[in-house]
């Protein structure tokens, strides 16, 4: 998420806009975990 934040700010997006997008990504992941009743798997660390 840190790389995403830095890249978007460098592209000219406002910091709060990028933070809102990151928050939405986190909430979407949380909802998916709850709906599927499975533990969170961070596939980025596995690859």
PDB file of N, H, CA, C and O in Angstrom:
ATOM      1  N   UNK A   1       0.814  -1.184   0.000  1.00  0.00           N
ATOM      2  CA  UNK A   1       0.000   0.000   0.000  1.00  0.00           C
ATOM      3  C   UNK A   1       0.872   1.267   0.000  1.00  0.00           C
ATOM      4  O   UNK A   1       0.489   2.306  -0.539  1.00  0.00           O
ATOM      5  N   UNK A   2       2.023   1.151   0.605  1.00  0.00           N
ATOM      6  H   UNK A   2       2.335   0.307   1.043  1.00  0.00           H
ATOM      7  CA  UNK A   2       2.911   2.311   0.658  1.00  0.00           C
ATOM      8  C   UNK A   2       3.397   2.684  -0.738  1.00  0.00           C
ATOM      9  O   UNK A   2       3.460   3.865  -1.080  1.00  0.00           O
ATOM     10  N   UNK A   3       3.735   1.693  -1.532  1.00  0.00           N
ATOM     11  H   UNK A   3       3.683   0.734  -1.254  1.00  0.00           H
ATOM     12  CA  UNK A   3       4.167   1.968  -2.907  1.00  0.00           C
ATOM     13  C   UNK A   3       3.029   2.594  -3.715  1.00  0.00           C
ATOM     14  O   UNK A   3       3.247   3.527  -4.488  1.00  0.00           O
ATOM     15  N   UNK A   4       1.817   2.073  -3.529  1.00  0.00           N
ATOM     16  H   UNK A   4       1.640   1.315  -2.901  1.00  0.00           H
ATOM     17  CA  UNK A   4       0.641   2.615  -4.211  1.00  0.00           C
ATOM     18  C   UNK A   4       0.443   4.083  -3.836  1.00  0.00           C
ATOM     19  O   UNK A   4       0.197   4.926  -4.698  1.00  0.00           O
ATOM     20  N   UNK A   5       0.554   4.380  -2.529  1.00  0.00           N
ATOM     21  H   UNK A   5       0.754   3.695  -1.828  1.00  0.00           H
ATOM     22  CA  UNK A   5       0.384   5.756  -2.040  1.00  0.00           C
ATOM     23  C   UNK A   5       1.404   6.694  -2.678  1.00  0.00           C
ATOM     24  O   UNK A   5       1.053   7.754  -3.197  1.00  0.00           O
ATOM     25  N   UNK A   6       2.658   6.292  -2.633  1.00  0.00           N
ATOM     26  H   UNK A   6       2.943   5.431  -2.212  1.00  0.00           H
ATOM     27  CA  UNK A   6       3.719   7.146  -3.185  1.00  0.00           C
ATOM     28  C   UNK A   6       3.528   7.375  -4.676  1.00  0.00           C
ATOM     29  O   UNK A   6       3.692   8.495  -5.161  1.00  0.00           O
ATOM     30  N   UNK A   7       3.179   6.311  -5.412  1.00  0.00           N
ATOM     31  H   UNK A   7       3.045   5.402  -5.018  1.00  0.00           H
ATOM     32  CA  UNK A   7       2.997   6.428  -6.853  1.00  0.00           C
ATOM     33  C   UNK A   7       1.845   7.376  -7.194  1.00  0.00           C
ATOM     34  O   UNK A   7       1.975   8.206  -8.094  1.00  0.00           O
ATOM     35  N   UNK A   8       0.736   7.262  -6.495  1.00  0.00           N
ATOM     36  H   UNK A   8       0.630   6.588  -5.764  1.00  0.00           H
ATOM     37  CA  UNK A   8      -0.423   8.101  -6.783  1.00  0.00           C
ATOM     38  C   UNK A   8      -0.179   9.562  -6.420  1.00  0.00           C
ATOM     39  O   UNK A   8      -0.631  10.458  -7.133  1.00  0.00           O
ATOM     40  N   UNK A   9       0.529   9.812  -5.324  1.00  0.00           N
ATOM     41  H   UNK A   9       0.897   9.084  -4.745  1.00  0.00           H
ATOM     42  CA  UNK A   9       0.842  11.196  -4.935  1.00  0.00           C
ATOM     43  C   UNK A   9       1.782  11.819  -5.955  1.00  0.00           C
ATOM     44  O   UNK A   9       1.642  12.994  -6.297  1.00  0.00           O
ATOM     45  N   UNK A  10       2.739  11.037  -6.442  1.00  0.00           N
ATOM     46  H   UNK A  10       2.853  10.083  -6.164  1.00  0.00           H
ATOM     47  CA  UNK A  10       3.653  11.541  -7.467  1.00  0.00           C
ATOM     48  C   UNK A  10       2.928  11.827  -8.775  1.00  0.00           C
ATOM     49  O   UNK A  10       3.344  12.692  -9.545  1.00  0.00           O
ATOM     50  N   UNK A  11       1.832  11.091  -9.030  1.00  0.00           N
ATOM     51  H   UNK A  11       1.494  10.387  -8.404  1.00  0.00           H
ATOM     52  CA  UNK A  11       1.037  11.332 -10.235  1.00  0.00           C
ATOM     53  C   UNK A  11       0.197  12.597 -10.124  1.00  0.00           C
ATOM     54  O   UNK A  11      -0.378  13.054 -11.112  1.00  0.00           O
ATOM     55  N   UNK A  12       0.125  13.165  -8.916  1.00  0.00           N
ATOM     56  H   UNK A  12       0.591  12.794  -8.113  1.00  0.00           H
ATOM     57  CA  UNK A  12      -0.607  14.411  -8.745  1.00  0.00           C
ATOM     58  C   UNK A  12      -1.909  14.297  -7.975  1.00  0.00           C
ATOM     59  O   UNK A  12      -2.620  15.289  -7.813  1.00  0.00           O
ATOM     60  N   UNK A  13      -2.232  13.106  -7.500  1.00  0.00           N
ATOM     61  H   UNK A  13      -1.654  12.301  -7.632  1.00  0.00           H
ATOM     62  CA  UNK A  13      -3.448  12.937  -6.712  1.00  0.00           C
ATOM     63  C   UNK A  13      -3.259  13.566  -5.342  1.00  0.00           C
ATOM     64  O   UNK A  13      -2.146  13.605  -4.817  1.00  0.00           O
ATOM     65  N   UNK A  14      -4.357  14.063  -4.760  1.00  0.00           N
ATOM     66  H   UNK A  14      -5.261  14.032  -5.186  1.00  0.00           H
ATOM     67  CA  UNK A  14      -4.259  14.630  -3.419  1.00  0.00           C
ATOM     68  C   UNK A  14      -4.049  13.497  -2.407  1.00  0.00           C
ATOM     69  O   UNK A  14      -4.494  12.370  -2.623  1.00  0.00           O
ATOM     70  N   UNK A  15      -3.378  13.806  -1.321  1.00  0.00           N
ATOM     71  H   UNK A  15      -3.016  14.722  -1.145  1.00  0.00           H
ATOM     72  CA  UNK A  15      -3.050  12.792  -0.319  1.00  0.00           C
ATOM     73  C   UNK A  15      -4.295  12.179   0.293  1.00  0.00           C
ATOM     74  O   UNK A  15      -4.356  10.968   0.503  1.00  0.00           O
ATOM     75  N   UNK A  16      -5.301  13.019   0.584  1.00  0.00           N
ATOM     76  H   UNK A  16      -5.252  14.003   0.413  1.00  0.00           H
ATOM     77  CA  UNK A  16      -6.521  12.504   1.187  1.00  0.00           C
ATOM     78  C   UNK A  16      -7.284  11.599   0.220  1.00  0.00           C
ATOM     79  O   UNK A  16      -7.900  10.621   0.643  1.00  0.00           O
ATOM     80  N   UNK A  17      -7.245  11.915  -1.056  1.00  0.00           N
ATOM     81  H   UNK A  17      -6.744  12.710  -1.399  1.00  0.00           H
ATOM     82  CA  UNK A  17      -7.906  11.085  -2.054  1.00  0.00           C
ATOM     83  C   UNK A  17      -7.263   9.702  -2.108  1.00  0.00           C
ATOM     84  O   UNK A  17      -7.959   8.691  -2.199  1.00  0.00           O
ATOM     85  N   UNK A  18      -5.952   9.665  -2.052  1.00  0.00           N
ATOM     86  H   UNK A  18      -5.387  10.486  -1.978  1.00  0.00           H
ATOM     87  CA  UNK A  18      -5.236   8.393  -2.085  1.00  0.00           C
ATOM     88  C   UNK A  18      -5.496   7.603  -0.799  1.00  0.00           C
ATOM     89  O   UNK A  18      -5.676   6.386  -0.850  1.00  0.00           O
ATOM     90  N   UNK A  19      -5.515   8.277   0.344  1.00  0.00           N
ATOM     91  H   UNK A  19      -5.369   9.265   0.386  1.00  0.00           H
ATOM     92  CA  UNK A  19      -5.798   7.597   1.605  1.00  0.00           C
ATOM     93  C   UNK A  19      -7.208   7.013   1.603  1.00  0.00           C
ATOM     94  O   UNK A  19      -7.432   5.929   2.141  1.00  0.00           O
ATOM     95  N   UNK A  20      -8.147   7.721   1.005  1.00  0.00           N
ATOM     96  H   UNK A  20      -7.965   8.602   0.568  1.00  0.00           H
ATOM     97  CA  UNK A  20      -9.509   7.214   0.906  1.00  0.00           C
ATOM     98  C   UNK A  20      -9.545   5.955   0.034  1.00  0.00           C
ATOM     99  O   UNK A  20     -10.232   4.992   0.372  1.00  0.00           O
ATOM    100  N   UNK A  21      -8.821   5.956  -1.068  1.00  0.00           N
ATOM    101  H   UNK A  21      -8.263   6.739  -1.343  1.00  0.00           H
ATOM    102  CA  UNK A  21      -8.774   4.788  -1.948  1.00  0.00           C
ATOM    103  C   UNK A  21      -8.161   3.591  -1.216  1.00  0.00           C
ATOM    104  O   UNK A  21      -8.639   2.466  -1.358  1.00  0.00           O
ATOM    105  N   UNK A  22      -7.118   3.830  -0.442  1.00  0.00           N
ATOM    106  H   UNK A  22      -6.730   4.744  -0.326  1.00  0.00           H
ATOM    107  CA  UNK A  22      -6.479   2.754   0.322  1.00  0.00           C
ATOM    108  C   UNK A  22      -7.441   2.218   1.380  1.00  0.00           C
ATOM    109  O   UNK A  22      -7.526   1.008   1.588  1.00  0.00           O
ATOM    110  N   UNK A  23      -8.161   3.112   2.046  1.00  0.00           N
ATOM    111  H   UNK A  23      -8.093   4.095   1.878  1.00  0.00           H
ATOM    112  CA  UNK A  23      -9.141   2.684   3.048  1.00  0.00           C
ATOM    113  C   UNK A  23     -10.198   1.799   2.411  1.00  0.00           C
ATOM    114  O   UNK A  23     -10.584   0.779   2.982  1.00  0.00           O
ATOM    115  N   UNK A  24     -10.665   2.183   1.237  1.00  0.00           N
ATOM    116  H   UNK A  24     -10.352   3.012   0.773  1.00  0.00           H
ATOM    117  CA  UNK A  24     -11.672   1.382   0.535  1.00  0.00           C
ATOM    118  C   UNK A  24     -11.131   0.012   0.164  1.00  0.00           C
ATOM    119  O   UNK A  24     -11.860  -0.978   0.227  1.00  0.00           O
ATOM    120  N   UNK A  25      -9.861  -0.059  -0.222  1.00  0.00           N
ATOM    121  H   UNK A  25      -9.269   0.746  -0.273  1.00  0.00           H
ATOM    122  CA  UNK A  25      -9.252  -1.346  -0.556  1.00  0.00           C
ATOM    123  C   UNK A  25      -9.198  -2.249   0.682  1.00  0.00           C
ATOM    124  O   UNK A  25      -9.472  -3.445   0.592  1.00  0.00           O
ATOM    125  N   UNK A  26      -8.849  -1.678   1.824  1.00  0.00           N
ATOM    126  H   UNK A  26      -8.626  -0.706   1.897  1.00  0.00           H
ATOM    127  CA  UNK A  26      -8.764  -2.453   3.065  1.00  0.00           C
ATOM    128  C   UNK A  26     -10.144  -2.946   3.478  1.00  0.00           C
ATOM    129  O   UNK A  26     -10.303  -4.106   3.860  1.00  0.00           O
ATOM    130  N   UNK A  27     -11.140  -2.071   3.404  1.00  0.00           N
ATOM    131  H   UNK A  27     -11.010  -1.129   3.094  1.00  0.00           H
ATOM    132  CA  UNK A  27     -12.504  -2.455   3.772  1.00  0.00           C
ATOM    133  C   UNK A  27     -13.022  -3.556   2.843  1.00  0.00           C
ATOM    134  O   UNK A  27     -13.683  -4.489   3.300  1.00  0.00           O
ATOM    135  N   UNK A  28     -12.731  -3.455   1.556  1.00  0.00           N
ATOM    136  H   UNK A  28     -12.195  -2.697   1.185  1.00  0.00           H
ATOM    137  CA  UNK A  28     -13.171  -4.479   0.611  1.00  0.00           C
ATOM    138  C   UNK A  28     -12.551  -5.832   0.946  1.00  0.00           C
ATOM    139  O   UNK A  28     -13.219  -6.861   0.851  1.00  0.00           O
ATOM    140  N   UNK A  29     -11.294  -5.834   1.332  1.00  0.00           N
ATOM    141  H   UNK A  29     -10.751  -4.998   1.409  1.00  0.00           H
ATOM    142  CA  UNK A  29     -10.627  -7.094   1.713  1.00  0.00           C
ATOM    143  C   UNK A  29     -11.252  -7.665   2.987  1.00  0.00           C
ATOM    144  O   UNK A  29     -11.459  -8.873   3.099  1.00  0.00           O
ATOM    145  N   UNK A  30     -11.549  -6.785   3.943  1.00  0.00           N
ATOM    146  H   UNK A  30     -11.381  -5.803   3.851  1.00  0.00           H
ATOM    147  CA  UNK A  30     -12.168  -7.235   5.189  1.00  0.00           C
ATOM    148  C   UNK A  30     -13.537  -7.852   4.924  1.00  0.00           C
ATOM    149  O   UNK A  30     -13.866  -8.899   5.481  1.00  0.00           O
ATOM    150  N   UNK A  31     -14.329  -7.214   4.083  1.00  0.00           N
ATOM    151  H   UNK A  31     -14.062  -6.364   3.630  1.00  0.00           H
ATOM    152  CA  UNK A  31     -15.658  -7.729   3.762  1.00  0.00           C
ATOM    153  C   UNK A  31     -15.571  -9.077   3.063  1.00  0.00           C
ATOM    154  O   UNK A  31     -16.381  -9.966   3.323  1.00  0.00           O
ATOM    155  N   UNK A  32     -14.607  -9.230   2.191  1.00  0.00           N
ATOM    156  H   UNK A  32     -13.949  -8.507   1.980  1.00  0.00           H
ATOM    157  CA  UNK A  32     -14.423 -10.491   1.482  1.00  0.00           C
ATOM    158  C   UNK A  32     -14.060 -11.614   2.450  1.00  0.00           C
ATOM    159  O   UNK A  32     -14.571 -12.728   2.330  1.00  0.00           O
ATOM    160  N   UNK A  33     -13.200 -11.332   3.387  1.00  0.00           N
ATOM    161  H   UNK A  33     -12.785 -10.428   3.485  1.00  0.00           H
ATOM    162  CA  UNK A  33     -12.795 -12.333   4.377  1.00  0.00           C
ATOM    163  C   UNK A  33     -14.000 -12.741   5.219  1.00  0.00           C
ATOM    164  O   UNK A  33     -14.194 -13.925   5.496  1.00  0.00           O
ATOM    165  N   UNK A  34     -14.807 -11.765   5.624  1.00  0.00           N
ATOM    166  H   UNK A  34     -14.649 -10.804   5.399  1.00  0.00           H
ATOM    167  CA  UNK A  34     -15.971 -12.056   6.453  1.00  0.00           C
ATOM    168  C   UNK A  34     -17.007 -12.848   5.664  1.00  0.00           C
ATOM    169  O   UNK A  34     -17.553 -13.830   6.170  1.00  0.00           O
ATOM    170  N   UNK A  35     -17.283 -12.432   4.430  1.00  0.00           N
ATOM    171  H   UNK A  35     -16.841 -11.635   4.019  1.00  0.00           H
ATOM    172  CA  UNK A  35     -18.300 -13.114   3.618  1.00  0.00           C
ATOM    173  C   UNK A  35     -17.897 -14.551   3.293  1.00  0.00           C
ATOM    174  O   UNK A  35     -18.736 -15.452   3.303  1.00  0.00           O
ATOM    175  N   UNK A  36     -16.622 -14.762   3.006  1.00  0.00           N
ATOM    176  H   UNK A  36     -15.941 -14.030   2.998  1.00  0.00           H
ATOM    177  CA  UNK A  36     -16.153 -16.100   2.645  1.00  0.00           C
ATOM    178  C   UNK A  36     -15.811 -16.964   3.850  1.00  0.00           C
ATOM    179  O   UNK A  36     -15.556 -18.160   3.712  1.00  0.00           O
ATOM    180  N   UNK A  37     -15.808 -16.353   5.037  1.00  0.00           N
ATOM    181  H   UNK A  37     -16.015 -15.381   5.149  1.00  0.00           H
ATOM    182  CA  UNK A  37     -15.512 -17.060   6.284  1.00  0.00           C
ATOM    183  C   UNK A  37     -14.178 -17.801   6.193  1.00  0.00           C
ATOM    184  O   UNK A  37     -14.068 -18.955   6.608  1.00  0.00           O
ATOM    185  N   UNK A  38     -13.173 -17.126   5.648  1.00  0.00           N
ATOM    186  H   UNK A  38     -13.263 -16.189   5.311  1.00  0.00           H
ATOM    187  CA  UNK A  38     -11.832 -17.691   5.513  1.00  0.00           C
ATOM    188  C   UNK A  38     -10.814 -16.718   6.095  1.00  0.00           C
ATOM    189  O   UNK A  38     -11.053 -15.511   6.108  1.00  0.00           O
ATOM    190  N   UNK A  39      -9.694 -17.223   6.570  1.00  0.00           N
ATOM    191  H   UNK A  39      -9.500 -18.204   6.559  1.00  0.00           H
ATOM    192  CA  UNK A  39      -8.643 -16.307   7.027  1.00  0.00           C
ATOM    193  C   UNK A  39      -8.032 -15.550   5.851  1.00  0.00           C
ATOM    194  O   UNK A  39      -8.042 -16.032   4.718  1.00  0.00           O
ATOM    195  N   UNK A  40      -7.507 -14.378   6.126  1.00  0.00           N
ATOM    196  H   UNK A  40      -7.499 -13.986   7.046  1.00  0.00           H
ATOM    197  CA  UNK A  40      -6.896 -13.550   5.084  1.00  0.00           C
ATOM    198  C   UNK A  40      -5.594 -14.197   4.620  1.00  0.00           C
ATOM    199  O   UNK A  40      -4.790 -14.651   5.433  1.00  0.00           O
ATOM    200  N   UNK A  41      -5.399 -14.231   3.302  1.00  0.00           N
ATOM    201  H   UNK A  41      -6.052 -13.862   2.641  1.00  0.00           H
ATOM    202  CA  UNK A  41      -4.165 -14.769   2.720  1.00  0.00           C
ATOM    203  C   UNK A  41      -3.500 -13.651   1.939  1.00  0.00           C
ATOM    204  O   UNK A  41      -4.087 -13.113   1.001  1.00  0.00           O
ATOM    205  N   UNK A  42      -2.304 -13.306   2.310  1.00  0.00           N
ATOM    206  H   UNK A  42      -1.827 -13.743   3.072  1.00  0.00           H
ATOM    207  CA  UNK A  42      -1.567 -12.260   1.618  1.00  0.00           C
ATOM    208  C   UNK A  42      -0.739 -12.920   0.517  1.00  0.00           C
ATOM    209  O   UNK A  42       0.379 -13.377   0.758  1.00  0.00           O
ATOM    210  N   UNK A  43      -1.295 -12.966  -0.686  1.00  0.00           N
ATOM    211  H   UNK A  43      -2.202 -12.596  -0.882  1.00  0.00           H
ATOM    212  CA  UNK A  43      -0.629 -13.635  -1.782  1.00  0.00           C
ATOM    213  C   UNK A  43       0.604 -12.890  -2.263  1.00  0.00           C
ATOM    214  O   UNK A  43       1.459 -13.486  -2.918  1.00  0.00           O
ATOM    215  N   UNK A  44       0.719 -11.607  -1.956  1.00  0.00           N
ATOM    216  H   UNK A  44       0.025 -11.123  -1.424  1.00  0.00           H
ATOM    217  CA  UNK A  44       1.897 -10.865  -2.366  1.00  0.00           C
ATOM    218  C   UNK A  44       3.145 -11.353  -1.655  1.00  0.00           C
ATOM    219  O   UNK A  44       4.232 -11.346  -2.232  1.00  0.00           O
ATOM    220  N   UNK A  45       3.000 -11.773  -0.418  1.00  0.00           N
ATOM    221  H   UNK A  45       2.117 -11.778   0.051  1.00  0.00           H
ATOM    222  CA  UNK A  45       4.150 -12.278   0.331  1.00  0.00           C
ATOM    223  C   UNK A  45       4.531 -13.699  -0.087  1.00  0.00           C
ATOM    224  O   UNK A  45       5.673 -14.118   0.100  1.00  0.00           O
ATOM    225  N   UNK A  46       3.578 -14.435  -0.649  1.00  0.00           N
ATOM    226  H   UNK A  46       2.650 -14.094  -0.800  1.00  0.00           H
ATOM    227  CA  UNK A  46       3.857 -15.812  -1.044  1.00  0.00           C
ATOM    228  C   UNK A  46       4.577 -15.904  -2.376  1.00  0.00           C
ATOM    229  O   UNK A  46       5.252 -16.897  -2.649  1.00  0.00           O
ATOM    230  N   UNK A  47       4.440 -14.873  -3.215  1.00  0.00           N
ATOM    231  H   UNK A  47       3.892 -14.066  -2.993  1.00  0.00           H
ATOM    232  CA  UNK A  47       5.035 -14.958  -4.539  1.00  0.00           C
ATOM    233  C   UNK A  47       6.445 -14.439  -4.573  1.00  0.00           C
ATOM    234  O   UNK A  47       7.081 -14.447  -5.627  1.00  0.00           O
TER     235      UNK A  47
END
